[in-house]
Amino acid sequence: MLGFFQHFKLALHYQSLQFWLVLLRDAMSKPKLSVHSSGDGLTATNVDSTLAQVDEEKRKILSFLNDDICSTILDISFQRMLKKEKLMTETALSPGILELWSDDFESKGDFGQYRSRLFELIKFIASNKPLVAGAKVSVRIIMIIKSLLNSPMPAQDLAVMESMQMALENVIISIFDGSNEFAGGSSEVHLALCRIFEGLLRELLSLNWTEPALVKVLGHYLEAIGPFLKYFPDAVASVINKLFELLNSLPFIVKDPSTSSARHARLQICTSFIRIAKAADKSILPHMKGIADMMACLQREGRLLRSEHNLLGEAFLVMASTAGIQQQQEVLAWLLEPLSQQWMQIEWQNNYLSEPLGLVGLCSERAFMWSLFHTVTFFEKALKRSGTRKGNSNLQNSSTAISTPHPLASHLPWMLPPLLKLLRGIHSLWSPSVFQMLPGEIKSAMSMSDVEQSSLLGGGNPKLSKGALTFVDGSQFDMNKEGYIKPNEADIRNWLKGIRDSGYNVLGLSTTIGDPFFKCIDIDFVALTLIENIQSMEFRHTRLLVHSILIPLIKSCPLDMWEVWLERLLHPLFVHCQQALSCSWSSLLHEGRANVPDNHGILTGSDLKVEVMEEKLLRDLTREICSLLSTIASSGLNASLPSLEHAGHVGRVDTSSLKDLDAFASSSMASFLLKHKSLAIPVLQISLEAFSWTDSEAVTKVCAFSAAVVLLAIFTNNVDLREYVSRDLFSAVIQGLALESNAVISADLVSLCRDIFIYLCNRDPGPRKILLSLPCISPSDLHAFEEALTKTASPKEQKQLMKSFLLLATGNNLKALAAQKCVNIVTNVTGGTSE
């Protein structure tokens, strides 16, 4: 099989690759042995003997894989990681006669999938033969470097070098990730590996490349070395110095977009600091002061852009996170203090945020506009990288609980007020009275980008410019625009989207800090910002607001602040969304088009494309609102909500034990919401209508909320709630079963029907009336069904009875159930015949 792996024909090599992967997976996997209480009854001695035998067999396989075989596999794997189309010119390092993967190689999957299998094979060998893998990858990379140094145009011959970077990364991760107990292994192996990778690092550090393409590749190689630095901290200083050297070798001022590759390379080097800080772990801590001094020097000399400073600052936060809360606080104070001086100035807030059209003036001040953007994005990075968020601890701890303060808690009072003003100004641009007064450039910038539209249409992102950098959080912005003076519609669009996305994240992340957020900011101010223009928001923006701010907020809101915060924020949201979703779904289901209010967002495209985008926007918002309801009903926010196990005998609840909704509302958010009619009415209406919307994902989330509502109807004495569940909800769930789209959630829908009927039919006539109204059922059929229910206490059997009865009662017209073949238990008691 080694000969096939080496074969020049790609198809033969590919088949052999499968064999070697299976062989190594099995040989390096840990043996699993099940010991059963019956049968042969393996004893501990037998188990140990069997495990020893399996281990011995695996050792024999691994011993068969000697250094020569592993070297050959690595050689071929390294050569084949290059795609044919990437090889621009033949060089001494080209794979020669090997048939490389090309776009014409059909039926074998895509190249990324093939290459990932090669990486897996490389990692297996590196784990088993670290010295062989380390030496092989190092020797090949050094050969490539020497070849590039002798090339008249090295930037055009980079493909081979680029292909080896991920091979190096996989080898180093396999050796130094800790799973091989590297730190406790043989000192001889340690020393040998140290010499190998120090030699490679020396070669990389000696390169004096200044072309952007070459600098980027070198930066990636230094990132790949990161895990090695964790165990060999002596090399950290030289890597840091080299990164700064590369950064300074690239031009700082870029006026011609054709030279934007330099700007992108600078950003890539700054990103390398973050990745090396993660990989090197505590080895980088002694060098924090040196990095800080260099950053300060570059800033004083005006040779560090804000976007670059943000990335280096984020690297600092990664370093500080390994040093503890106190170090984080000191680093944050150092990084945020210069930002606070500009951010807190009242002059810019008065000039640009005191009235809606002030943002028009801000959009003409390009430098200041982007400065604000980078401030907000750094707040976001600081919140993501700092502290330990509390999650849903508010139900276990009162708002006065003493805990370690979040390192950013003391900064929230000055960070958030200007951000809220800025977001309020952006929201106001979409209000009709303001929109009609905006200049054309701003109006055009409020439309969706090509990337957003392509995403809605289900396609991949259109080709991005070389300057469009994708960060670890997935956001994409053309960072090369920073420093340009010429106004640009795309700049304003990116800025509006960037401030909204990062601003929402800052608010959402701030809520997870807990009390410091809720006590440092005025709810009236927050409600004004988020809700004032909710009716003018496009669906895409409302979805983002719910996802990024409101869901984290309700998870983190202290119990004693529910009354103050939740009704103010949720009531206008639910009222608006109930009306908007109801209207759009009615239009989609009856007219074939959603007609969403995102009229500013979608300006171009065929009618079909616009319809597809509108439907996607509708479904996205629907799912997010239903996700909000599911969160409200989650167990972490409903500690006092009982389960049906507490009901005692199936179908019976002691009416003397029923409580008011108030009894649960103090520690159950679902009960709190239902207690406030202004919140309950639109929420319950959304719940009912959602069962008729053809979106199973939304119905899944609504089911979770409805289950909590059913529990409260069962265990409380609230008549209105009981009537709603027994009549409206029961009917809506049955109607939901008529939709084939709900087949995947049909079990949960049947479970709701079972709970409502069994526990409420004797307290309210609604469930029986609804079942008797179904077209194919008679009173005798219903009586037989109830008799059958009394003969079993098994919830599983009762659900099966309910399912079969509903199919019978509707003449098999419930498409969500008819799609599943089941045994009709009810027919045995009703006298019908089974199909």
C-alpha positions in Angstrom: 0.0 0.0 0.0 3.0 2.3 0.4 3.7 1.9 -3.3 0.2 3.0 -4.1 0.5 6.0 -1.7 3.6 7.0 -3.7 2.1 6.4 -7.1 2.0 9.4 -9.5 -1.6 8.7 -10.4 -3.8 10.7 -8.0 -6.7 8.1 -8.0 -4.4 5.3 -6.8 -2.8 7.5 -4.2 -6.2 8.6 -3.0 -7.4 5.1 -2.4 -4.3 4.3 -0.5 -4.8 7.3 1.7 -8.0 5.8 3.0 -6.1 2.7 4.0 -3.4 4.5 5.9 -5.9 6.7 7.7 -7.9 3.7 8.9 -4.8 1.8 9.9 -3.4 4.7 12.0 -6.7 5.6 13.5 -7.1 2.1 14.8 -3.5 1.7 15.9 -3.5 5.0 17.9 -7.0 4.8 19.4 -7.5 3.8 23.0 -9.1 0.3 23.3 -12.7 0.2 24.5 -14.1 -2.9 26.2 -17.6 -3.4 27.4 -18.1 -5.6 30.5 -21.6 -7.1 30.6 -23.3 -8.5 33.7 -24.6 -11.5 31.7 -23.1 -13.9 29.2 -19.5 -14.9 29.8 -19.2 -12.5 32.7 -15.7 -11.1 32.2 -13.6 -10.8 35.3 -11.2 -8.0 36.1 -8.3 -10.3 35.3 -9.8 -11.2 32.0 -10.4 -7.6 31.1 -6.8 -6.7 32.0 -5.6 -9.6 29.9 -7.8 -8.6 26.9 -6.7 -5.0 27.1 -3.1 -6.1 27.3 -3.6 -8.2 24.2 -5.2 -5.4 22.3 -2.4 -3.0 23.3 0.2 -5.5 22.2 -1.5 -5.8 18.8 -1.5 -2.0 18.4 2.1 -1.8 19.4 3.0 -4.4 16.7 1.2 -2.3 14.1 3.0 0.9 15.2 6.3 -0.9 15.3 5.7 -1.9 11.7 5.5 1.8 10.9 9.2 2.4 11.0 11.0 5.6 10.4 11.5 5.0 6.7 7.8 4.3 6.1 6.7 7.4 8.0 9.3 9.5 6.2 8.0 8.4 2.9 4.4 9.1 3.8 5.3 12.5 5.0 7.3 13.3 1.9 4.4 12.4 -0.4 1.9 14.2 1.8 3.9 17.4 1.8 4.2 17.4 -1.9 0.5 16.7 -2.5 -0.8 19.5 -0.3 -0.6 21.8 -3.3 -3.4 22.2 -5.8 -2.4 22.1 -9.5 -4.0 25.4 -10.3 -2.0 27.1 -7.5 1.4 26.1 -9.1 2.2 29.1 -11.3 5.7 28.1 -12.3 7.8 24.9 -12.2 10.6 25.0 -9.5 13.1 22.6 -8.1 10.6 22.0 -5.3 7.6 21.2 -7.6 6.3 17.6 -7.2 7.6 16.6 -10.6 5.7 13.8 -12.2 3.1 13.6 -9.4 -0.4 14.2 -10.6 -1.7 16.9 -8.3 -5.3 17.5 -7.3 -7.0 19.7 -9.8 -10.5 20.9 -10.4 -10.9 18.2 -13.0 -10.5 15.4 -10.4 -14.2 14.5 -10.0 -16.1 12.3 -7.7 -13.6 12.5 -4.8 -15.0 15.5 -2.9 -13.4 18.9 -2.7 -9.7 19.7 -2.3 -10.2 21.0 1.3 -11.7 17.6 2.3 -8.8 15.8 0.7 -6.2 18.0 2.3 -7.8 17.7 5.8 -7.2 13.9 5.4 -3.6 14.5 4.6 -3.3 16.7 7.7 -4.9 14.0 9.8 -2.4 11.5 8.5 0.5 13.9 9.3 -0.8 14.5 12.8 -1.0 10.7 13.5 2.6 10.3 12.4 3.8 13.3 14.3 2.2 11.9 17.5 3.8 8.5 17.0 7.2 9.7 15.5 7.7 13.3 16.7 11.4 13.4 15.7 10.8 12.1 12.2 7.9 14.5 11.6 9.8 17.4 13.1 12.9 16.8 11.1 11.0 16.2 7.8 8.9 19.3 8.0 11.8 21.4 9.1 14.1 20.2 6.3 11.5 20.7 3.6 10.6 24.2 4.8 14.3 25.2 4.9 14.8 23.9 1.4 11.8 25.9 0.2 13.2 29.1 1.9 16.6 28.6 0.2 14.8 28.1 -3.2 12.8 31.3 -2.7 15.9 33.3 -1.7 17.5 32.2 -5.1 14.3 33.0 -7.0 14.2 36.3 -9.0 10.5 36.7 -8.2 9.9 34.9 -4.9 6.4 36.4 -4.5 5.3 34.4 -7.6 6.7 31.2 -6.2 5.1 31.3 -2.9 2.5 28.5 -3.4 4.8 25.7 -2.2 5.8 27.7 0.9 2.1 28.6 1.7 1.1 24.9 1.4 3.7 23.9 4.0 2.6 26.4 6.6 -0.4 24.3 7.7 1.7 21.1 7.6 4.1 22.7 10.1 1.1 23.9 12.2 -0.3 20.3 12.4 3.1 18.8 13.2 3.8 21.3 16.0 0.2 21.0 17.4 0.5 17.2 17.5 3.8 17.4 19.3 3.3 20.3 21.7 -0.4 20.3 22.5 0.1 18.5 25.8 -1.8 15.3 24.8 1.5 13.5 24.3 2.7 14.5 27.7 5.6 16.3 26.1 6.6 18.1 29.2 7.2 14.8 31.0 8.7 12.8 28.1 12.3 11.8 27.4 14.8 14.6 27.9 16.8 13.4 24.8 13.6 13.7 22.7 13.0 17.2 24.2 16.5 18.3 23.4 16.4 16.9 19.8 13.1 18.5 19.1 14.3 21.8 20.6 17.3 21.8 18.2 15.1 21.0 15.2 12.6 23.7 15.7 15.2 26.3 17.0 17.0 25.7 13.7 13.9 26.2 11.7 13.0 29.3 13.8 16.5 30.7 13.1 15.9 30.4 9.4 12.5 32.1 9.6 13.9 34.9 11.8 16.8 35.5 9.4 14.5 36.3 6.5 14.4 40.0 5.5 11.3 39.9 3.5 9.4 43.2 3.0 7.0 42.4 0.1 3.5 42.3 1.6 2.8 38.8 0.3 6.0 37.4 1.7 5.5 39.2 5.0 2.1 37.6 5.4 3.4 34.1 4.8 6.2 34.7 7.3 3.7 35.9 9.8 1.7 32.7 9.4 4.8 30.6 9.9 5.6 32.4 13.2 2.0 31.8 14.3 2.5 28.1 13.6 5.5 28.0 15.8 3.4 29.3 18.7 2.8 26.0 20.6 6.6 25.4 20.5 7.1 28.7 22.4 5.0 27.5 25.3 7.6 24.9 26.1 10.7 26.9 25.0 10.1 30.4 26.3 13.7 31.5 25.5 12.6 31.9 21.8 9.6 34.2 22.6 11.6 37.5 22.6 13.1 36.9 19.2 9.6 36.1 17.7 8.1 39.2 19.1 11.0 41.4 17.9 10.6 39.8 14.4 6.9 40.6 14.3 7.5 44.2 15.1 10.3 44.3 12.5 7.9 43.0 9.9 5.2 45.5 10.9 7.7 48.4 10.6 9.0 47.1 7.2 5.6 47.8 5.6 4.5 51.2 4.5 2.2 53.0 7.0 0.6 55.6 4.8 -1.5 54.1 2.0 -3.2 56.4 -0.4 -3.4 54.2 -3.5 -5.9 51.3 -3.2 -3.6 49.3 -5.5 -1.1 49.1 -2.7 -3.6 48.0 -0.1 -1.9 44.6 0.2 0.6 46.4 2.5 -2.2 47.5 4.8 -3.7 44.0 4.8 -0.2 42.5 5.6 0.1 45.0 8.6 -3.2 43.9 10.0 -2.2 40.2 9.5 1.0 40.7 11.5 -1.0 42.4 14.3 -3.4 39.4 14.3 -0.4 37.1 14.6 0.3 38.7 18.0 -3.1 37.5 19.2 -2.6 33.9 18.0 0.9 33.6 19.4 -0.3 35.0 22.7 -2.9 32.3 22.8 -0.5 29.5 21.8 2.5 30.6 23.9 0.4 30.9 27.0 2.4 32.1 30.1 5.7 32.1 28.2 4.8 35.5 26.8 4.0 37.2 30.1 7.6 38.4 30.9 7.5 40.3 27.5 4.3 42.3 28.1 6.2 45.4 29.2 8.4 45.3 26.1 5.4 45.0 23.8 3.7 47.8 25.6 6.7 50.0 25.3 7.0 49.3 21.6 3.2 50.0 21.1 3.6 53.3 22.9 6.6 54.2 20.8 4.8 53.5 17.5 1.8 55.5 18.7 4.0 58.5 19.6 5.6 58.4 16.2 2.2 58.1 14.5 3.1 54.7 12.9 0.2 52.6 14.4 -3.3 52.9 13.0 -6.3 52.5 15.4 -7.3 49.1 13.8 -3.7 47.9 14.4 -3.7 49.2 17.9 -7.0 47.4 18.6 -5.5 44.1 17.5 -2.3 44.5 19.6 -4.5 45.6 22.5 -6.6 42.4 22.0 -3.3 40.4 22.1 -2.6 42.1 25.4 -5.9 41.1 26.8 -5.2 37.5 25.8 -1.9 37.7 27.7 -3.5 39.2 30.7 -6.2 36.6 30.9 -3.5 34.0 31.8 -2.2 36.3 34.6 -5.4 36.8 36.6 -8.0 39.4 37.4 -5.6 42.0 38.8 -3.4 41.9 35.7 -6.5 42.2 33.5 -7.6 45.3 35.4 -4.2 46.9 35.1 -4.0 46.2 31.3 -7.5 47.4 30.8 -6.8 50.6 32.6 -3.8 51.2 30.5 -5.6 50.4 27.2 -8.8 52.2 27.9 -7.6 55.4 29.6 -6.6 57.1 26.3 -9.8 55.9 24.6 -11.9 57.4 27.5 -10.5 60.8 27.0 -12.0 61.1 23.5 -15.0 59.0 24.1 -16.3 61.0 27.1 -15.9 64.4 25.5 -19.3 66.1 25.5 -18.4 68.3 22.5 -18.6 65.5 19.8 -21.8 64.1 21.5 -23.4 67.5 21.3 -22.2 68.1 17.7 -23.3 64.8 16.2 -25.7 63.1 18.6 -28.0 65.8 19.9 -30.4 65.5 17.0 -30.9 62.8 14.3 -29.4 64.7 11.4 -26.2 65.2 13.4 -25.0 61.8 12.1 -25.0 63.2 8.6 -22.2 65.6 9.7 -20.4 62.8 11.5 -20.4 60.7 8.3 -18.5 63.5 6.5 -15.8 63.4 9.1 -14.1 60.3 7.9 -11.2 60.2 10.4 -13.3 60.8 13.4 -16.0 58.4 12.2 -13.6 55.6 12.0 -12.0 56.5 15.3 -15.4 56.0 17.0 -15.8 52.7 15.2 -12.5 51.4 16.5 -13.3 52.5 20.0 -16.6 50.6 20.0 -14.9 47.5 18.5 -12.2 47.6 21.1 -14.9 47.7 23.9 -16.3 44.6 22.3 -13.0 42.8 22.2 -12.2 43.9 25.8 -15.5 42.4 27.0 -15.0 39.2 25.1 -11.5 38.7 26.4 -11.9 39.8 30.1 -13.3 38.2 33.2 -15.6 35.2 33.8 -19.1 35.9 32.9 -21.8 35.0 35.4 -24.2 33.3 33.1 -27.6 32.5 34.7 -26.3 32.8 38.3 -29.0 35.4 39.1 -31.4 32.8 40.3 -29.0 31.3 42.7 -27.6 34.6 44.0 -29.4 37.8 44.9 -28.4 41.0 43.4 -26.4 41.9 46.5 -24.3 38.7 46.3 -20.6 39.4 46.8 -18.4 38.1 44.0 -15.1 39.0 42.4 -15.7 42.2 40.4 -15.5 41.9 36.7 -12.4 43.8 35.5 -14.5 46.0 33.2 -17.3 46.7 35.8 -15.8 50.0 36.8 -15.6 51.2 33.2 -19.2 50.6 32.2 -20.5 54.0 33.6 -18.3 56.0 31.1 -18.4 53.4 28.2 -22.1 52.9 27.8 -23.9 56.3 27.8 -22.2 57.7 24.6 -22.7 54.3 23.0 -26.4 54.4 23.7 -26.6 57.9 22.3 -24.8 56.8 19.2 -27.0 53.8 18.7 -30.1 55.9 19.2 -28.9 58.2 16.5 -28.4 55.3 14.1 -31.8 53.8 14.9 -33.5 57.2 14.2 -32.2 57.2 10.6 -34.8 54.6 9.7 -37.7 56.6 11.1 -39.8 58.0 8.2 -39.6 61.6 9.4 -35.8 61.5 9.5 -35.2 59.3 6.4 -37.0 61.7 4.0 -34.5 64.4 5.0 -31.3 62.4 4.5 -29.0 63.0 1.6 -28.9 60.3 -1.1 -25.5 59.0 -0.1 -26.7 58.1 3.4 -30.0 56.6 2.1 -28.0 54.4 -0.3 -25.7 53.4 2.5 -28.6 52.1 4.5 -29.2 49.3 2.0 -27.7 45.9 2.3 -24.3 45.1 1.1 -23.7 42.5 -1.6 -22.3 40.1 1.1 -25.5 40.4 3.2 -27.8 39.8 0.1 -25.7 36.9 -1.0 -26.0 35.4 2.5 -29.8 35.7 2.4 -29.9 34.0 -1.0 -28.0 31.0 0.5 -24.9 31.6 -1.5 -21.3 32.0 -0.3 -19.8 35.4 0.2 -18.9 37.1 -3.0 -15.3 37.6 -3.6 -14.0 40.1 -1.1 -11.4 42.7 -1.8 -7.9 41.9 -0.6 -8.3 44.4 2.2 -11.4 42.8 3.6 -10.1 41.1 6.7 -12.1 38.4 8.4 -11.6 38.5 12.2 -12.1 35.7 14.7 -15.6 36.8 15.4 -16.6 36.5 11.8 -17.2 40.1 11.0 -15.8 41.5 7.8 -14.9 45.1 7.2 -12.6 46.7 4.6 -10.0 47.9 7.0 -8.0 49.5 4.2 -10.5 52.4 4.1 -9.1 53.7 7.4 -7.1 56.8 6.5 -8.8 57.5 3.1 -10.3 60.9 2.7 -12.6 60.5 -0.2 -16.3 59.9 0.8 -17.6 56.5 -0.1 -21.1 55.0 0.2 -19.7 51.6 1.0 -17.6 53.2 3.9 -20.8 54.6 5.4 -22.6 51.3 5.0 -19.7 49.4 6.6 -19.6 52.0 9.4 -23.3 51.8 10.2 -23.2 48.0 10.2 -20.0 47.9 12.2 -21.3 50.3 14.9 -24.6 48.5 15.1 -23.1 45.0 15.3 -20.3 45.8 17.7 -22.4 48.2 19.7 -25.1 45.6 20.2 -22.5 43.1 21.3 -21.0 45.6 23.8 -24.4 46.0 25.4 -25.2 42.3 25.4 -21.8 41.4 26.8 -22.1 44.1 29.4 -25.4 42.7 30.7 -23.6 39.4 31.5 -21.5 41.3 34.1 -24.6 41.4 36.1 -25.4 44.0 38.8 -22.8 46.6 37.7 -24.6 46.9 34.4 -28.1 47.1 35.7 -27.2 49.6 38.5 -24.9 51.9 36.5 -27.3 52.7 33.7 -30.8 54.2 33.6 -33.5 51.9 32.2 -35.3 54.9 30.7 -32.1 55.7 28.7 -31.7 52.1 27.5 -35.4 51.8 26.6 -35.2 55.0 24.6 -32.3 53.8 22.7 -33.5 50.3 21.9 -37.3 50.7 21.6 -38.0 54.3 20.6 -37.8 53.5 16.9 -38.7 49.8 17.0 -41.6 50.2 14.6 -39.2 51.6 12.0 -36.6 48.9 12.3 -36.0 46.5 9.5 -36.4 42.8 10.3 -32.7 42.1 10.1 -32.0 44.8 12.7 -34.8 43.7 15.1 -33.4 40.1 14.9 -29.9 41.3 15.8 -31.2 43.5 18.7 -33.0 40.5 20.1 -30.2 38.1 19.6 -27.3 40.3 20.8 -28.9 42.4 23.5 -32.3 41.2 24.8 -31.6 37.5 25.1 -28.4 38.0 27.1 -30.2 40.7 29.1 -33.0 38.5 30.3 -30.6 35.7 31.1 -28.6 38.1 33.3 -31.2 40.4 34.8 -31.2 40.1 38.6 -34.5 38.9 40.1 -35.1 42.1 42.0 -34.9 44.1 38.7 -37.3 42.1 36.6 -40.1 44.5 37.4 -38.1 47.6 36.4 -36.3 46.3 33.3 -38.3 43.6 31.5 -41.7 45.2 31.0 -40.1 48.4 29.8 -38.1 46.6 27.1 -40.2 43.6 26.2 -43.7 45.1 26.0 -43.2 47.4 23.0 -41.0 44.7 21.3 -43.7 42.0 21.6 -46.5 44.3 20.6 -44.6 45.4 17.5 -43.3 41.9 16.6 -46.7 40.2 17.0 -48.3 42.7 14.5 -45.3 42.6 12.1 -44.9 38.9 12.1 -48.6 38.2 11.8 -48.9 40.5 8.8 -45.9 39.2 7.0 -46.7 35.5 7.6 -50.3 36.1 6.4 -48.9 37.7 3.3 -46.5 34.8 2.7 -49.0 32.1 3.3 -51.9 33.6 1.3 -50.1 35.7 -1.4 -46.8 33.9 -1.7 -44.6 36.9 -0.7 -43.6 38.0 2.8 -43.6 41.7 2.2 -41.2 42.5 5.0 -40.6 46.2 6.0 -36.9 46.0 5.0 -37.6 48.4 2.1 -34.4 50.3 2.7 -32.3 47.2 2.7 -33.3 45.5 -0.5 -32.9 47.9 -3.4 -31.9 45.7 -6.3 -32.4 42.3 -7.7 -35.1 40.3 -9.6 -38.5 39.8 -8.1 -37.7 36.2 -7.3 -34.5 37.1 -5.5 -36.3 39.8 -3.5 -39.0 37.3 -2.5 -36.4 34.8 -1.4 -34.6 37.4 0.7 -37.8 38.7 2.2 -38.8 35.2 3.2 -35.4 34.5 4.8 -35.6 37.8 6.7 -39.1 36.8 8.0 -38.0 33.4 9.1 -34.9 34.7 10.8 -36.8 37.2 12.9 -39.5 34.6 13.6 -37.0 32.1 14.9 -35.2 34.8 17.0 -38.4 35.9 18.7 -39.4 32.3 19.4 -35.9 31.8 20.7 -36.5 34.7 23.1 -39.6 33.0 24.3 -37.8 29.7 24.7 -35.2 31.4 26.8 -37.8 33.0 29.0 -39.1 29.5 29.7 -35.7 27.9 30.3 -35.1 26.0 33.5 -32.4 28.4 34.7 -34.9 31.3 34.7 -37.8 29.3 36.2 -36.4 27.7 39.4 -39.8 27.6 41.1 -41.7 26.1 38.2 -42.9 22.6 39.2 -42.9 19.5 36.9 -45.8 17.2 36.2 -44.0 14.6 38.4 -45.2 16.8 41.4 -48.8 16.4 40.3 -49.1 13.0 42.0 -51.6 10.7 40.3 -51.6 11.1 36.6 -54.3 13.4 35.5 -55.2 14.7 38.9 -54.0 17.8 40.7 -55.2 18.6 44.2 -57.2 21.8 43.6 -56.6 22.9 47.2 -52.8 23.1 46.4 -53.3 25.5 43.4 -51.5 28.8 43.8 -51.7 32.3 42.3 -49.4 33.2 39.5 -47.8 35.6 42.0 -46.5 32.7 44.0 -44.3 31.6 41.1 -43.6 35.1 39.6 -40.8 35.9 42.0 -38.5 33.2 40.6 -40.1 32.1 37.4 -39.8 34.5 34.4 -42.5 32.7 32.5 -44.9 33.3 35.4 -43.7 36.9 35.7 -44.4 37.5 32.1 -47.9 35.9 32.3 -48.7 37.9 35.4 -48.3 41.1 33.4 -51.1 41.3 30.9 -49.4 43.9 28.8 -46.6 41.3 28.2 -48.8 38.2 28.2 -51.3 39.2 25.5 -48.9 39.7 22.6 -46.7 36.8 23.7 -49.5 34.4 23.9 -50.8 35.6 20.5 -47.4 35.0 19.0 -47.4 31.5 20.5 -50.8 30.6 19.0 -50.0 31.9 15.5 -46.5 30.3 15.4 -48.1 26.9 15.2 -49.7 27.9 11.9 -46.4 29.3 10.4 -44.6 26.8 8.3 -41.3 26.9 10.2 -40.5 23.9 12.3 -37.5 25.6 13.9 -39.7 28.3 15.3 -42.3 25.9 16.4 -39.7 23.8 18.3 -38.8 26.9 20.3 -42.5 27.9 20.8 -43.2 24.4 22.1 -40.7 24.9 24.9 -42.4 28.1 26.0 -45.9 26.6 25.6 -44.9 23.7 27.8 -44.1 26.2 30.6 -47.4 27.9 30.0 -49.2 24.6 30.3 -47.5 23.8 33.6 -48.6 27.1 35.0 -52.1 26.6 33.9 -52.1 23.2 35.6 -50.6 24.3 38.9 -52.2 27.7 39.3 -55.8 28.9 39.9 -55.7 31.5 37.2 -58.9 31.1 35.2 -57.9 33.2 32.2 -54.7 31.2 31.8 -56.5 27.8 32.2 -59.1 28.8 29.5 -56.4 30.0 27.1 -54.5 26.7 27.4 -57.6 24.5 27.4 -59.2 26.2 24.4 -56.9 28.4 22.3 -53.6 26.6 22.8 -55.1 23.1 22.6 -56.8 24.0 19.3 -53.7 25.7 17.9 -51.4 22.8 18.6 -53.8 20.4 16.9 -53.9 22.7 13.9 -50.1 22.8 13.9 -50.2 19.0 13.5 -52.0 19.5 10.2 -48.8 21.1 8.7 -46.3 18.6 7.2 -43.5 21.0 8.1 -44.1 20.2 11.8 -43.5 16.5 11.3 -40.0 16.8 13.0 -41.6 18.3 16.1 -44.8 16.2 16.1 -43.8 14.3 19.2 -43.6 17.5 21.2 -46.9 18.7 19.9 -48.6 15.4 20.8 -47.0 15.7 24.3 -48.6 19.1 24.7 -52.0 17.8 23.7 -51.6 14.9 26.1 -50.7 17.2 29.0 -53.5 19.6 28.3 -56.2 17.0 28.0 -55.2 14.8 30.9 -54.6 17.5 33.4 -57.2 20.1 32.4 -60.2 18.2 30.9 -61.8 17.8 34.3 -61.3 21.5 35.2 -62.4 23.0 31.9 -64.8 21.8 29.2 -62.6 23.2 26.4 -60.4 20.1 25.6 -63.4 17.8 25.2 -65.3 20.4 23.1 -62.4 20.8 20.8 -61.9 17.1 20.3 -65.7 16.6 19.7 -65.5 19.3 17.0 -63.1 17.3 14.9 -64.7 15.9 11.8 -64.5 12.1 12.3 -65.3 11.6 15.9 -68.4 10.9 18.0 -69.1 11.1 21.8 -68.7 7.4 22.1 -65.3 7.5 20.4 -64.2 10.2 22.9 -65.5 8.1 25.8 -63.6 5.1 24.6 -60.5 7.2 24.3 -60.8 8.4 27.9 -61.4 4.9 29.1 -58.2 3.8 27.4 -56.3 6.6 29.0 -57.4 5.5 32.5 -56.0 2.0 31.9 -52.4 3.2 31.7 -50.3 5.5 33.8 -47.4 5.4 31.3 -46.9 8.9 29.7 -45.4 7.2 26.7 -48.5 5.0 26.1 -50.8 8.0 26.7 -49.0 10.0 24.1 -49.4 7.1 21.7 -53.1 7.0 22.5 -53.4 10.7 21.9 -51.6 10.5 18.6 -53.7 7.6 17.3 -56.9 9.3 18.5 -56.1 12.5 16.7 -55.4 10.7 13.5 -58.7 8.9 13.8 -60.6 12.0 14.7 -59.3 13.9 11.7 -59.5 11.1 9.1 -55.7 10.9 8.9 -55.6 14.5 7.8 -52.9 15.6 10.3 -50.0 15.6 7.9 -47.3 15.9 10.6 -48.6 12.6 12.1 -49.7 10.9 8.9 -46.1 11.0 7.7 -45.2 8.6 10.5 -46.4 5.0 10.5 -47.7 4.0 13.8 -49.9 1.3 15.4 -53.4 2.7 15.9 -54.1 1.7 19.5 -57.4 3.6 19.8 -59.1 1.6 17.1 -59.1 -1.4 19.4 -61.4 0.5 21.9 -63.5 2.4 19.4 -64.4 -0.5 17.1 -62.5 0.9 14.1 -60.2 -1.2 11.9 -56.5 -0.6 11.8 -55.1 0.4 8.4 
